Amino acid sequence: MAVDAIKGEKTLAELAKLHDVHANQIVDWKNQLLERAASVFGAEASSARVVNLKELHAKIGQLALENDFLAGALTKAGMLSAKR
């Protein structure tokens, strides 16, 4: 609703009637979104995501290495067919 108010495609009265809320509430939500949008979509989240991706890539590498090692050991022991 706040995004619709920012877009300005409909008047506040139209939005209030459509969503069954008071126009003042829409104005408050619009102002809150404008004030806080940078923190919601800002760089803080992306840096945390990069750290998380590094951890995930490290874990994927570790699991792939363990998987390859175990497959080789089981194949040598005759417990795993080479066809897989």
Secondary structure, DSSP 8 states (H G I E B T S, - for coil): -HHHHHHTSS-HHHHHHHHTS-HHHHHHHHHHHHHHHHHHHSHHHHHHHHHHHHHHHHHHHHHHHHHHHHHHHHHHTTSS-S--
